Amino acid sequence: MLNRAIPFYNTILKCNNYTPSKIVLPQGFYFRNYQTGDEKAWAKLEYEIGDFQTLAIAENYFLSKYCQNIHALKERCVFILNQEDEVVGSCIAWKDNKGKQTVASLHWLIVSPKQQGKGLGKALCQKVLGIFQERNEFPVYIHTQPWSYIAILLYIRLGFQLQKTDTFSHYENQYVQSMNVLKHLLTDQQYKELLISSS
């Protein structure tokens, strides 16, 4: 479970290009794109890890944020299901504004707490980056926060760089504050990885 006692600071990452690598899913797991009704499964995942106070708020958020463009949602929202056909992870290849332009952005990487540690998060990221690559939509941005430090390490190992000043959407870049927090959460070697990845 994410430790939300960790201070929240806007943490921005950007990937300028992506070198595809083989996606490995454990036996019994498979990808599926959004189908009508999946907003309930997405809401359950997000509620499980505490991103929303209630299932209803999570579902209403998804409906208002993404279901206004069902065609895009069916192409860009990826789920992982287990052998019981239960949704256990999700990630969305979406877009946001950057000034007067539109940029690609990776939204809501989520894996059920019961299924974490199996490489599902990495597989979802690879799948979504492949969607962006097929459409020639790089660079890709991510907005996150220090309590997602495990995901931040995953992102930089897939080619993202922490941004010292760059940002997108409405987010204020809080790189310095975020790095001050991350320094106390990571090993020296992991923190060095973040420094090397910063631009």
C-alpha positions as a printed NumPy array, in Angstrom:
array([[  0.   ,   0.   ,   0.   ],
       [  1.211,   3.496,  -0.825],
       [  2.357,   5.556,   2.157],
       [  0.371,   8.762,   1.811],
       [  2.07 ,  10.259,   4.838],
       [  4.94 ,  10.985,   2.432],
       [  4.719,  14.663,   1.365],
       [  3.02 ,  15.339,  -1.962],
       [  4.975,  17.307,  -4.563],
       [  4.331,  17.472,  -8.299],
       [  6.933,  15.271,  -9.964],
       [  7.204,  15.493, -13.753],
       [  8.85 ,  12.971, -16.052],
       [  9.274,  12.952, -19.823],
       [ 10.261,  10.275, -22.322],
       [ 11.526,  11.61 , -25.655],
       [ 11.805,   8.231, -27.343],
       [ 11.29 ,   4.597, -26.476],
       [ 13.151,   1.466, -27.464],
       [ 10.644,  -1.401, -27.328],
       [ 11.546,  -4.537, -25.428],
       [  9.748,  -7.842, -25.033],
       [  6.703,  -7.636, -22.783],
       [  6.619, -10.466, -20.267],
       [  3.361, -11.34 , -18.51 ],
       [  3.192, -14.109, -15.902],
       [  1.289, -17.204, -16.96 ],
       [ -2.463, -16.741, -16.722],
       [ -2.449, -12.94 , -17.163],
       [ -3.458, -11.143, -20.35 ],
       [ -4.074,  -7.682, -21.787],
       [ -7.463,  -6.329, -22.821],
       [ -8.513,  -2.872, -23.928],
       [-11.403,  -0.961, -22.363],
       [-14.901,  -2.376, -22.74 ],
       [-18.156,  -0.813, -21.59 ],
       [-18.502,  -1.321, -17.851],
       [-14.77 ,  -1.448, -17.129],
       [-15.064,   1.85 , -15.298],
       [-16.369,  -0.153, -12.319],
       [-13.297,  -2.395, -12.284],
       [-11.017,   0.631, -12.658],
       [-12.782,   2.381,  -9.778],
       [-12.357,  -0.712,  -7.586],
       [ -8.609,  -0.782,  -8.269],
       [ -8.179,   2.913,  -7.525],
       [-10.306,   2.734,  -4.396],
       [ -8.296,  -0.28 ,  -3.177],
       [ -5.08 ,   1.73 ,  -3.078],
       [ -6.736,   4.835,  -1.645],
       [ -6.668,   7.203,  -4.619],
       [-10.375,   7.998,  -4.118],
       [-12.491,   8.184,  -0.983],
       [-15.349,   6.091,  -2.392],
       [-16.027,   3.75 ,  -5.298],
       [-18.654,   6.149,  -6.608],
       [-16.244,   9.097,  -6.713],
       [-13.667,   6.977,  -8.567],
       [-16.201,   5.74 , -11.11 ],
       [-17.654,   9.205, -11.685],
       [-14.147,  10.574, -12.202],
       [-13.42 ,   7.955, -14.868],
       [-16.743,   8.563, -16.606],
       [-16.286,  12.336, -16.733],
       [-12.565,  12.284, -17.585],
       [-12.41 ,   9.537, -20.196],
       [-15.829,   8.373, -21.354],
       [-16.509,  11.569, -23.289],
       [-14.337,  10.015, -26.016],
       [-15.231,   6.332, -26.1  ],
       [-13.437,   5.69 , -29.401],
       [-10.123,   6.927, -28.002],
       [-10.735,   5.17 , -24.681],
       [-11.18 ,   1.789, -26.369],
       [ -7.851,   2.255, -28.147],
       [ -5.871,   3.823, -25.302],
       [ -7.019,   2.302, -22.006],
       [ -5.308,  -1.015, -21.252],
       [ -6.179,  -3.546, -18.567],
       [ -4.486,  -6.685, -17.317],
       [ -6.757,  -9.545, -16.292],
       [ -5.935, -12.743, -14.422],
       [ -6.969, -16.29 , -15.245],
       [-10.282, -15.698, -13.471],
       [-10.887, -12.79 , -15.895],
       [-10.643, -10.266, -13.064],
       [ -9.136,  -6.843, -13.786],
       [ -5.92 ,  -6.551, -11.759],
       [ -4.157,  -3.606, -13.429],
       [ -4.625,  -0.674, -15.767],
       [ -2.857,   2.18 , -17.524],
       [ -4.057,   4.816, -19.996],
       [ -2.275,   6.341, -23.01 ],
       [ -3.952,   9.755, -22.914],
       [ -3.215,  13.381, -23.812],
       [ -3.07 ,  16.682, -21.939],
       [ -2.591,  20.312, -22.783],
       [  0.773,  22.011, -22.693],
       [  0.175,  25.654, -23.333],
       [ -1.639,  25.797, -26.676],
       [ -0.376,  22.369, -27.692],
       [ -1.454,  18.837, -26.846],
       [  1.078,  16.329, -25.549],
       [  0.972,  12.612, -24.845],
       [  0.725,  11.635, -21.188],
       [  0.667,   8.348, -19.345],
       [ -2.237,   8.225, -16.877],
       [ -3.042,   6.123, -13.821],
       [ -0.656,   3.194, -13.751],
       [ -2.34 ,   0.915, -11.228],
       [ -1.864,  -2.694, -10.099],
       [ -3.932,  -4.437,  -7.446],
       [ -2.013,  -4.687,  -4.155],
       [ -2.522,  -8.457,  -4.262],
       [ -0.763,  -8.682,  -7.621],
       [  2.147,  -6.308,  -7.133],
       [  5.706,  -7.554,  -7.476],
       [  4.972,  -9.707, -10.532],
       [  6.082,  -7.267, -13.235],
       [  2.546,  -6.228, -14.191],
       [  3.295,  -2.516, -13.782],
       [  6.269,  -2.736, -16.113],
       [  4.225,  -4.696, -18.66 ],
       [  1.448,  -2.083, -18.578],
       [  3.936,   0.753, -19.084],
       [  5.528,  -1.054, -22.014],
       [  2.124,  -1.701, -23.57 ],
       [  1.058,   1.936, -23.238],
       [  4.385,   3.264, -24.528],
       [  3.85 ,   1.016, -27.528],
       [  0.496,   2.702, -28.168],
       [  2.179,   6.113, -28.147],
       [  4.94 ,   4.837, -30.411],
       [  2.513,   3.398, -32.974],
       [  0.964,   6.863, -33.237],
       [  4.288,   8.742, -33.261],
       [  3.183,  10.797, -30.239],
       [  6.441,  11.247, -28.343],
       [  7.48 ,  12.928, -26.107],
       [  5.325,  11.358, -23.4  ],
       [  4.832,  13.059, -20.022],
       [  3.952,  11.661, -16.596],
       [  2.761,  13.479, -13.499],
       [  3.383,  11.646, -10.238],
       [  4.493,  12.265,  -6.624],
       [  7.138,  11.009,  -4.168],
       [  4.948,   8.363,  -2.531],
       [  5.013,   6.575,  -5.917],
       [  8.795,   6.216,  -5.722],
       [  8.706,   2.57 ,  -6.829],
       [  6.875,   3.626, -10.001],
       [  9.321,   6.523, -10.516],
       [ 12.201,   4.036, -10.57 ],
       [ 10.285,   1.936, -13.088],
       [  9.646,   4.952, -15.322],
       [ 13.268,   6.043, -15.471],
       [ 14.41 ,   2.488, -16.193],
       [ 12.035,   2.518, -19.184],
       [ 13.571,   5.712, -20.545],
       [ 11.815,   8.587, -18.758],
       [ 13.777,  11.504, -17.333],
       [ 12.861,  13.583, -14.304],
       [ 12.223,  17.153, -15.35 ],
       [ 13.87 ,  19.972, -13.405],
       [ 11.716,  22.72 , -14.926],
       [  9.567,  21.345, -17.759],
       [  5.916,  20.577, -17.06 ],
       [  2.505,  20.154, -18.714],
       [ -1.201,  20.498, -18.028],
       [ -1.758,  22.636, -14.902],
       [  1.055,  21.154, -12.813],
       [  3.657,  23.28 , -11.083],
       [  7.02 ,  21.517, -11.355],
       [  8.268,  20.877,  -7.803],
       [ 11.451,  19.006,  -8.68 ],
       [ 13.612,  20.325,  -5.815],
       [ 11.039,  19.582,  -3.114],
       [ 10.298,  16.159,  -4.595],
       [ 13.975,  15.174,  -4.767],
       [ 14.504,  16.254,  -1.161],
       [ 11.786,  13.793,  -0.124],
       [ 12.932,  11.007,  -2.453],
       [ 16.483,  11.228,  -1.094],
       [ 15.212,   9.867,   2.235],
       [ 13.091,   7.115,   0.668],
       [ 15.637,   5.533,  -1.672],
       [ 19.008,   3.875,  -1.359],
       [ 22.034,   5.941,  -2.381],
       [ 22.273,   3.965,  -5.627],
       [ 18.586,   4.468,  -6.443],
       [ 18.812,   8.178,  -5.7  ],
       [ 21.85 ,   8.402,  -7.988],
       [ 19.715,   6.863, -10.742],
       [ 17.237,   9.719, -10.323],
       [ 19.979,  12.32 , -10.456],
       [ 21.428,  10.817, -13.612],
       [ 17.975,  10.736, -15.192],
       [ 17.225,  14.387, -14.406],
       [ 17.251,  16.956, -17.193]])
